[in-house]
Amino acid sequence: MINLFKKNAGGEARKDKKKEKQEERRQKAQARGQKPIR
């Protein structure tokens, strides 16, 4: 049970990091006046 939870938590953290990176890219693109990446 603990291992499963750890794996799940790690996946969630990774997803959050990916989302953060995408947001950063989107904001940078908007700052440059380009279309935001979906």
mmCIF entry with sequence, helices, sheets and N, C-alpha, C, O atoms, coordinates in Angstrom:
data_MODEL
# 
_entry.id   MODEL 
# 
_entity.id                         1 
_entity.type                       polymer 
_entity.pdbx_number_of_molecules   1 
# 
_entity_poly.entity_id                      1 
_entity_poly.type                           'polypeptide(L)' 
_entity_poly.nstd_linkage                   no 
_entity_poly.nstd_monomer                   no 
_entity_poly.pdbx_seq_one_letter_code       MINLFKKNAGGEARKDKKKEKQEERRQKAQARGQKPIR 
_entity_poly.pdbx_seq_one_letter_code_can   MINLFKKNAGGEARKDKKKEKQEERRQKAQARGQKPIR 
_entity_poly.pdbx_strand_id                 A 
# 
loop_
_entity_poly_seq.entity_id 
_entity_poly_seq.num 
_entity_poly_seq.mon_id 
_entity_poly_seq.hetero 
1 1  MET n 
1 2  ILE n 
1 3  ASN n 
1 4  LEU n 
1 5  PHE n 
1 6  LYS n 
1 7  LYS n 
1 8  ASN n 
1 9  ALA n 
1 10 GLY n 
1 11 GLY n 
1 12 GLU n 
1 13 ALA n 
1 14 ARG n 
1 15 LYS n 
1 16 ASP n 
1 17 LYS n 
1 18 LYS n 
1 19 LYS n 
1 20 GLU n 
1 21 LYS n 
1 22 GLN n 
1 23 GLU n 
1 24 GLU n 
1 25 ARG n 
1 26 ARG n 
1 27 GLN n 
1 28 LYS n 
1 29 ALA n 
1 30 GLN n 
1 31 ALA n 
1 32 ARG n 
1 33 GLY n 
1 34 GLN n 
1 35 LYS n 
1 36 PRO n 
1 37 ILE n 
1 38 ARG n 
# 
_struct_asym.id          A 
_struct_asym.entity_id   1 
# 
_struct_conf.conf_type_id            HELX_P 
_struct_conf.id                      HELX_P1 
_struct_conf.pdbx_PDB_helix_id       AA1 
_struct_conf.beg_label_comp_id       ILE 
_struct_conf.beg_label_asym_id       A 
_struct_conf.beg_label_seq_id        2 
_struct_conf.pdbx_beg_PDB_ins_code   ? 
_struct_conf.end_label_comp_id       ARG 
_struct_conf.end_label_asym_id       A 
_struct_conf.end_label_seq_id        32 
_struct_conf.pdbx_end_PDB_ins_code   ? 
_struct_conf.beg_auth_comp_id        ILE 
_struct_conf.beg_auth_asym_id        A 
_struct_conf.beg_auth_seq_id         2 
_struct_conf.end_auth_comp_id        ARG 
_struct_conf.end_auth_asym_id        A 
_struct_conf.end_auth_seq_id         32 
_struct_conf.pdbx_PDB_helix_class    1 
_struct_conf.details                 ? 
_struct_conf.pdbx_PDB_helix_length   31 
# 
_struct_conf_type.id          HELX_P 
_struct_conf_type.criteria    ? 
_struct_conf_type.reference   ? 
# 
loop_
_atom_site.group_PDB 
_atom_site.id 
_atom_site.type_symbol 
_atom_site.label_atom_id 
_atom_site.label_alt_id 
_atom_site.label_comp_id 
_atom_site.label_asym_id 
_atom_site.label_entity_id 
_atom_site.label_seq_id 
_atom_site.pdbx_PDB_ins_code 
_atom_site.Cartn_x 
_atom_site.Cartn_y 
_atom_site.Cartn_z 
_atom_site.occupancy 
_atom_site.B_iso_or_equiv 
_atom_site.pdbx_formal_charge 
_atom_site.auth_seq_id 
_atom_site.auth_comp_id 
_atom_site.auth_asym_id 
_atom_site.auth_atom_id 
_atom_site.pdbx_PDB_model_num 
ATOM 1   N N  . MET A 1 1  ? 0.840  -1.206 0.000   1.00 0.00 ? 1  MET A N  1 
ATOM 2   C CA . MET A 1 1  ? 0.000  0.000  0.000   1.00 0.00 ? 1  MET A CA 1 
ATOM 3   C C  . MET A 1 1  ? 0.876  1.257  0.000   1.00 0.00 ? 1  MET A C  1 
ATOM 4   O O  . MET A 1 1  ? 0.647  2.178  -0.784  1.00 0.00 ? 1  MET A O  1 
ATOM 5   N N  . ILE A 1 2  ? 1.874  1.288  0.879   1.00 0.00 ? 2  ILE A N  1 
ATOM 6   C CA . ILE A 1 2  ? 2.714  2.483  0.989   1.00 0.00 ? 2  ILE A CA 1 
ATOM 7   C C  . ILE A 1 2  ? 3.438  2.716  -0.341  1.00 0.00 ? 2  ILE A C  1 
ATOM 8   O O  . ILE A 1 2  ? 3.528  3.849  -0.815  1.00 0.00 ? 2  ILE A O  1 
ATOM 9   N N  . ASN A 1 3  ? 3.957  1.628  -0.943  1.00 0.00 ? 3  ASN A N  1 
ATOM 10  C CA . ASN A 1 3  ? 4.687  1.773  -2.200  1.00 0.00 ? 3  ASN A CA 1 
ATOM 11  C C  . ASN A 1 3  ? 3.778  2.331  -3.289  1.00 0.00 ? 3  ASN A C  1 
ATOM 12  O O  . ASN A 1 3  ? 4.173  3.223  -4.040  1.00 0.00 ? 3  ASN A O  1 
ATOM 13  N N  . LEU A 1 4  ? 2.558  1.800  -3.370  1.00 0.00 ? 4  LEU A N  1 
ATOM 14  C CA . LEU A 1 4  ? 1.613  2.278  -4.379  1.00 0.00 ? 4  LEU A CA 1 
ATOM 15  C C  . LEU A 1 4  ? 1.392  3.769  -4.202  1.00 0.00 ? 4  LEU A C  1 
ATOM 16  O O  . LEU A 1 4  ? 1.408  4.537  -5.164  1.00 0.00 ? 4  LEU A O  1 
ATOM 17  N N  . PHE A 1 5  ? 1.185  4.162  -2.953  1.00 0.00 ? 5  PHE A N  1 
ATOM 18  C CA . PHE A 1 5  ? 0.917  5.577  -2.679  1.00 0.00 ? 5  PHE A CA 1 
ATOM 19  C C  . PHE A 1 5  ? 2.110  6.436  -3.097  1.00 0.00 ? 5  PHE A C  1 
ATOM 20  O O  . PHE A 1 5  ? 1.945  7.509  -3.678  1.00 0.00 ? 5  PHE A O  1 
ATOM 21  N N  . LYS A 1 6  ? 3.315  5.946  -2.792  1.00 0.00 ? 6  LYS A N  1 
ATOM 22  C CA . LYS A 1 6  ? 4.524  6.699  -3.135  1.00 0.00 ? 6  LYS A CA 1 
ATOM 23  C C  . LYS A 1 6  ? 4.602  6.883  -4.645  1.00 0.00 ? 6  LYS A C  1 
ATOM 24  O O  . LYS A 1 6  ? 4.877  7.981  -5.129  1.00 0.00 ? 6  LYS A O  1 
ATOM 25  N N  . LYS A 1 7  ? 4.359  5.805  -5.386  1.00 0.00 ? 7  LYS A N  1 
ATOM 26  C CA . LYS A 1 7  ? 4.416  5.884  -6.850  1.00 0.00 ? 7  LYS A CA 1 
ATOM 27  C C  . LYS A 1 7  ? 3.404  6.903  -7.352  1.00 0.00 ? 7  LYS A C  1 
ATOM 28  O O  . LYS A 1 7  ? 3.710  7.735  -8.205  1.00 0.00 ? 7  LYS A O  1 
ATOM 29  N N  . ASN A 1 8  ? 2.187  6.823  -6.805  1.00 0.00 ? 8  ASN A N  1 
ATOM 30  C CA . ASN A 1 8  ? 1.125  7.729  -7.233  1.00 0.00 ? 8  ASN A CA 1 
ATOM 31  C C  . ASN A 1 8  ? 1.516  9.174  -6.944  1.00 0.00 ? 8  ASN A C  1 
ATOM 32  O O  . ASN A 1 8  ? 1.372  10.047 -7.800  1.00 0.00 ? 8  ASN A O  1 
ATOM 33  N N  . ALA A 1 9  ? 2.006  9.420  -5.742  1.00 0.00 ? 9  ALA A N  1 
ATOM 34  C CA . ALA A 1 9  ? 2.389  10.784 -5.349  1.00 0.00 ? 9  ALA A CA 1 
ATOM 35  C C  . ALA A 1 9  ? 3.492  11.285 -6.283  1.00 0.00 ? 9  ALA A C  1 
ATOM 36  O O  . ALA A 1 9  ? 3.468  12.442 -6.702  1.00 0.00 ? 9  ALA A O  1 
ATOM 37  N N  . GLY A 1 10 ? 4.455  10.425 -6.609  1.00 0.00 ? 10 GLY A N  1 
ATOM 38  C CA . GLY A 1 10 ? 5.536  10.828 -7.498  1.00 0.00 ? 10 GLY A CA 1 
ATOM 39  C C  . GLY A 1 10 ? 4.990  11.213 -8.864  1.00 0.00 ? 10 GLY A C  1 
ATOM 40  O O  . GLY A 1 10 ? 5.414  12.211 -9.447  1.00 0.00 ? 10 GLY A O  1 
ATOM 41  N N  . GLY A 1 11 ? 4.050  10.425 -9.375  1.00 0.00 ? 11 GLY A N  1 
ATOM 42  C CA . GLY A 1 11 ? 3.447  10.736 -10.675 1.00 0.00 ? 11 GLY A CA 1 
ATOM 43  C C  . GLY A 1 11 ? 2.758  12.087 -10.640 1.00 0.00 ? 11 GLY A C  1 
ATOM 44  O O  . GLY A 1 11 ? 2.888  12.885 -11.567 1.00 0.00 ? 11 GLY A O  1 
ATOM 45  N N  . GLU A 1 12 ? 2.026  12.338 -9.566  1.00 0.00 ? 12 GLU A N  1 
ATOM 46  C CA . GLU A 1 12 ? 1.314  13.616 -9.457  1.00 0.00 ? 12 GLU A CA 1 
ATOM 47  C C  . GLU A 1 12 ? 2.311  14.770 -9.459  1.00 0.00 ? 12 GLU A C  1 
ATOM 48  O O  . GLU A 1 12 ? 2.105  15.777 -10.135 1.00 0.00 ? 12 GLU A O  1 
ATOM 49  N N  . ALA A 1 13 ? 3.383  14.616 -8.705  1.00 0.00 ? 13 ALA A N  1 
ATOM 50  C CA . ALA A 1 13 ? 4.387  15.685 -8.618  1.00 0.00 ? 13 ALA A CA 1 
ATOM 51  C C  . ALA A 1 13 ? 4.974  15.939 -10.007 1.00 0.00 ? 13 ALA A C  1 
ATOM 52  O O  . ALA A 1 13 ? 5.184  17.086 -10.402 1.00 0.00 ? 13 ALA A O  1 
ATOM 53  N N  . ARG A 1 14 ? 5.235  14.858 -10.739 1.00 0.00 ? 14 ARG A N  1 
ATOM 54  C CA . ARG A 1 14 ? 5.810  15.003 -12.070 1.00 0.00 ? 14 ARG A CA 1 
ATOM 55  C C  . ARG A 1 14 ? 4.833  15.748 -12.979 1.00 0.00 ? 14 ARG A C  1 
ATOM 56  O O  . ARG A 1 14 ? 5.228  16.621 -13.752 1.00 0.00 ? 14 ARG A O  1 
ATOM 57  N N  . LYS A 1 15 ? 3.546  15.387 -12.873 1.00 0.00 ? 15 LYS A N  1 
ATOM 58  C CA . LYS A 1 15 ? 2.519  16.046 -13.690 1.00 0.00 ? 15 LYS A CA 1 
ATOM 59  C C  . LYS A 1 15 ? 2.497  17.536 -13.388 1.00 0.00 ? 15 LYS A C  1 
ATOM 60  O O  . LYS A 1 15 ? 2.418  18.365 -14.294 1.00 0.00 ? 15 LYS A O  1 
ATOM 61  N N  . ASP A 1 16 ? 2.568  17.866 -12.099 1.00 0.00 ? 16 ASP A N  1 
ATOM 62  C CA . ASP A 1 16 ? 2.544  19.280 -11.702 1.00 0.00 ? 16 ASP A CA 1 
ATOM 63  C C  . ASP A 1 16 ? 3.737  20.013 -12.308 1.00 0.00 ? 16 ASP A C  1 
ATOM 64  O O  . ASP A 1 16 ? 3.603  21.136 -12.793 1.00 0.00 ? 16 ASP A O  1 
ATOM 65  N N  . LYS A 1 17 ? 4.894  19.378 -12.279 1.00 0.00 ? 17 LYS A N  1 
ATOM 66  C CA . LYS A 1 17 ? 6.096  20.028 -12.826 1.00 0.00 ? 17 LYS A CA 1 
ATOM 67  C C  . LYS A 1 17 ? 5.914  20.257 -14.319 1.00 0.00 ? 17 LYS A C  1 
ATOM 68  O O  . LYS A 1 17 ? 6.270  21.316 -14.837 1.00 0.00 ? 17 LYS A O  1 
ATOM 69  N N  . LYS A 1 18 ? 5.359  19.263 -15.012 1.00 0.00 ? 18 LYS A N  1 
ATOM 70  C CA . LYS A 1 18 ? 5.141  19.402 -16.456 1.00 0.00 ? 18 LYS A CA 1 
ATOM 71  C C  . LYS A 1 18 ? 4.183  20.557 -16.717 1.00 0.00 ? 18 LYS A C  1 
ATOM 72  O O  . LYS A 1 18 ? 4.406  21.372 -17.612 1.00 0.00 ? 18 LYS A O  1 
ATOM 73  N N  . LYS A 1 19 ? 3.120  20.617 -15.930 1.00 0.00 ? 19 LYS A N  1 
ATOM 74  C CA . LYS A 1 19 ? 2.134  21.697 -16.100 1.00 0.00 ? 19 LYS A CA 1 
ATOM 75  C C  . LYS A 1 19 ? 2.799  23.046 -15.881 1.00 0.00 ? 19 LYS A C  1 
ATOM 76  O O  . LYS A 1 19 ? 2.559  23.993 -16.630 1.00 0.00 ? 19 LYS A O  1 
ATOM 77  N N  . GLU A 1 20 ? 3.633  23.132 -14.856 1.00 0.00 ? 20 GLU A N  1 
ATOM 78  C CA . GLU A 1 20 ? 4.331  24.393 -14.565 1.00 0.00 ? 20 GLU A CA 1 
ATOM 79  C C  . GLU A 1 20 ? 5.186  24.803 -15.764 1.00 0.00 ? 20 GLU A C  1 
ATOM 80  O O  . GLU A 1 20 ? 5.189  25.967 -16.163 1.00 0.00 ? 20 GLU A O  1 
ATOM 81  N N  . LYS A 1 21 ? 5.906  23.846 -16.329 1.00 0.00 ? 21 LYS A N  1 
ATOM 82  C CA . LYS A 1 21 ? 6.780  24.148 -17.471 1.00 0.00 ? 21 LYS A CA 1 
ATOM 83  C C  . LYS A 1 21 ? 5.934  24.630 -18.649 1.00 0.00 ? 21 LYS A C  1 
ATOM 84  O O  . LYS A 1 21 ? 6.302  25.589 -19.327 1.00 0.00 ? 21 LYS A O  1 
ATOM 85  N N  . GLN A 1 22 ? 4.808  23.968 -18.890 1.00 0.00 ? 22 GLN A N  1 
ATOM 86  C CA . GLN A 1 22 ? 3.937  24.367 -19.995 1.00 0.00 ? 22 GLN A CA 1 
ATOM 87  C C  . GLN A 1 22 ? 3.428  25.783 -19.778 1.00 0.00 ? 22 GLN A C  1 
ATOM 88  O O  . GLN A 1 22 ? 3.381  26.581 -20.714 1.00 0.00 ? 22 GLN A O  1 
ATOM 89  N N  . GLU A 1 23 ? 3.046  26.095 -18.542 1.00 0.00 ? 23 GLU A N  1 
ATOM 90  C CA . GLU A 1 23 ? 2.557  27.442 -18.228 1.00 0.00 ? 23 GLU A CA 1 
ATOM 91  C C  . GLU A 1 23 ? 3.651  28.464 -18.512 1.00 0.00 ? 23 GLU A C  1 
ATOM 92  O O  . GLU A 1 23 ? 3.398  29.512 -19.107 1.00 0.00 ? 23 GLU A O  1 
ATOM 93  N N  . GLU A 1 24 ? 4.865  28.147 -18.081 1.00 0.00 ? 24 GLU A N  1 
ATOM 94  C CA . GLU A 1 24 ? 5.994  29.064 -18.310 1.00 0.00 ? 24 GLU A CA 1 
ATOM 95  C C  . GLU A 1 24 ? 6.171  29.310 -19.803 1.00 0.00 ? 24 GLU A C  1 
ATOM 96  O O  . GLU A 1 24 ? 6.316  30.452 -20.237 1.00 0.00 ? 24 GLU A O  1 
ATOM 97  N N  . ARG A 1 25 ? 6.158  28.239 -20.582 1.00 0.00 ? 25 ARG A N  1 
ATOM 98  C CA . ARG A 1 25 ? 6.338  28.364 -22.029 1.00 0.00 ? 25 ARG A CA 1 
ATOM 99  C C  . ARG A 1 25 ? 5.230  29.226 -22.621 1.00 0.00 ? 25 ARG A C  1 
ATOM 100 O O  . ARG A 1 25 ? 5.470  30.083 -23.471 1.00 0.00 ? 25 ARG A O  1 
ATOM 101 N N  . ARG A 1 26 ? 3.999  28.976 -22.144 1.00 0.00 ? 26 ARG A N  1 
ATOM 102 C CA . ARG A 1 26 ? 2.848  29.713 -22.661 1.00 0.00 ? 26 ARG A CA 1 
ATOM 103 C C  . ARG A 1 26 ? 3.024  31.214 -22.390 1.00 0.00 ? 26 ARG A C  1 
ATOM 104 O O  . ARG A 1 26 ? 2.805  32.050 -23.267 1.00 0.00 ? 26 ARG A O  1 
ATOM 105 N N  . GLN A 1 27 ? 3.421  31.528 -21.163 1.00 0.00 ? 27 GLN A N  1 
ATOM 106 C CA . GLN A 1 27 ? 3.590  32.937 -20.788 1.00 0.00 ? 27 GLN A CA 1 
ATOM 107 C C  . GLN A 1 27 ? 4.714  33.574 -21.600 1.00 0.00 ? 27 GLN A C  1 
ATOM 108 O O  . GLN A 1 27 ? 4.590  34.714 -22.049 1.00 0.00 ? 27 GLN A O  1 
ATOM 109 N N  . LYS A 1 28 ? 5.803  32.844 -21.788 1.00 0.00 ? 28 LYS A N  1 
ATOM 110 C CA . LYS A 1 28 ? 6.931  33.379 -22.561 1.00 0.00 ? 28 LYS A CA 1 
ATOM 111 C C  . LYS A 1 28 ? 6.491  33.630 -24.000 1.00 0.00 ? 28 LYS A C  1 
ATOM 112 O O  . LYS A 1 28 ? 6.838  34.655 -24.589 1.00 0.00 ? 28 LYS A O  1 
ATOM 113 N N  . ALA A 1 29 ? 5.733  32.701 -24.562 1.00 0.00 ? 29 ALA A N  1 
ATOM 114 C CA . ALA A 1 29 ? 5.260  32.850 -25.938 1.00 0.00 ? 29 ALA A CA 1 
ATOM 115 C C  . ALA A 1 29 ? 4.357  34.072 -26.046 1.00 0.00 ? 29 ALA A C  1 
ATOM 116 O O  . ALA A 1 29 ? 4.457  34.831 -27.009 1.00 0.00 ? 29 ALA A O  1 
ATOM 117 N N  . GLN A 1 30 ? 3.486  34.266 -25.080 1.00 0.00 ? 30 GLN A N  1 
ATOM 118 C CA . GLN A 1 30 ? 2.592  35.426 -25.102 1.00 0.00 ? 30 GLN A CA 1 
ATOM 119 C C  . GLN A 1 30 ? 3.407  36.707 -24.988 1.00 0.00 ? 30 GLN A C  1 
ATOM 120 O O  . GLN A 1 30 ? 3.093  37.707 -25.634 1.00 0.00 ? 30 GLN A O  1 
ATOM 121 N N  . ALA A 1 31 ? 4.450  36.677 -24.168 1.00 0.00 ? 31 ALA A N  1 
ATOM 122 C CA . ALA A 1 31 ? 5.292  37.858 -23.987 1.00 0.00 ? 31 ALA A CA 1 
ATOM 123 C C  . ALA A 1 31 ? 5.970  38.215 -25.311 1.00 0.00 ? 31 ALA A C  1 
ATOM 124 O O  . ALA A 1 31 ? 6.194  39.389 -25.607 1.00 0.00 ? 31 ALA A O  1 
ATOM 125 N N  . ARG A 1 32 ? 6.291  37.197 -26.099 1.00 0.00 ? 32 ARG A N  1 
ATOM 126 C CA . ARG A 1 32 ? 6.934  37.435 -27.396 1.00 0.00 ? 32 ARG A CA 1 
ATOM 127 C C  . ARG A 1 32 ? 5.899  37.791 -28.463 1.00 0.00 ? 32 ARG A C  1 
ATOM 128 O O  . ARG A 1 32 ? 6.249  38.181 -29.577 1.00 0.00 ? 32 ARG A O  1 
ATOM 129 N N  . GLY A 1 33 ? 4.618  37.652 -28.108 1.00 0.00 ? 33 GLY A N  1 
ATOM 130 C CA . GLY A 1 33 ? 3.564  37.989 -29.056 1.00 0.00 ? 33 GLY A CA 1 
ATOM 131 C C  . GLY A 1 33 ? 3.217  36.830 -29.967 1.00 0.00 ? 33 GLY A C  1 
ATOM 132 O O  . GLY A 1 33 ? 2.639  37.031 -31.035 1.00 0.00 ? 33 GLY A O  1 
ATOM 133 N N  . GLN A 1 34 ? 3.565  35.616 -29.556 1.00 0.00 ? 34 GLN A N  1 
ATOM 134 C CA . GLN A 1 34 ? 3.223  34.440 -30.358 1.00 0.00 ? 34 GLN A CA 1 
ATOM 135 C C  . GLN A 1 34 ? 1.964  33.795 -29.801 1.00 0.00 ? 34 GLN A C  1 
ATOM 136 O O  . GLN A 1 34 ? 1.512  34.118 -28.703 1.00 0.00 ? 34 GLN A O  1 
ATOM 137 N N  . LYS A 1 35 ? 1.408  32.876 -30.582 1.00 0.00 ? 35 LYS A N  1 
ATOM 138 C CA . LYS A 1 35 ? 0.233  32.157 -30.098 1.00 0.00 ? 35 LYS A CA 1 
ATOM 139 C C  . LYS A 1 35 ? 0.655  31.231 -28.967 1.00 0.00 ? 35 LYS A C  1 
ATOM 140 O O  . LYS A 1 35 ? 1.691  30.573 -29.060 1.00 0.00 ? 35 LYS A O  1 
ATOM 141 N N  . PRO A 1 36 ? -0.134 31.174 -27.900 1.00 0.00 ? 36 PRO A N  1 
ATOM 142 C CA . PRO A 1 36 ? 0.215  30.290 -26.784 1.00 0.00 ? 36 PRO A CA 1 
ATOM 143 C C  . PRO A 1 36 ? 0.153  28.823 -27.184 1.00 0.00 ? 36 PRO A C  1 
ATOM 144 O O  . PRO A 1 36 ? -0.677 28.426 -28.001 1.00 0.00 ? 36 PRO A O  1 
ATOM 145 N N  . ILE A 1 37 ? 1.032  28.032 -26.606 1.00 0.00 ? 37 ILE A N  1 
ATOM 146 C CA . ILE A 1 37 ? 1.054  26.593 -26.883 1.00 0.00 ? 37 ILE A CA 1 
ATOM 147 C C  . ILE A 1 37 ? -0.075 25.940 -26.101 1.00 0.00 ? 37 ILE A C  1 
ATOM 148 O O  . ILE A 1 37 ? -0.247 26.192 -24.909 1.00 0.00 ? 37 ILE A O  1 
ATOM 149 N N  . ARG A 1 38 ? -0.837 25.105 -26.782 1.00 0.00 ? 38 ARG A N  1 
ATOM 150 C CA . ARG A 1 38 ? -1.957 24.457 -26.092 1.00 0.00 ? 38 ARG A CA 1 
ATOM 151 C C  . ARG A 1 38 ? -1.475 23.271 -25.307 1.00 0.00 ? 38 ARG A C  1 
ATOM 152 O O  . ARG A 1 38 ? -2.272 22.595 -24.657 1.00 0.00 ? 38 ARG A O  1 
# 
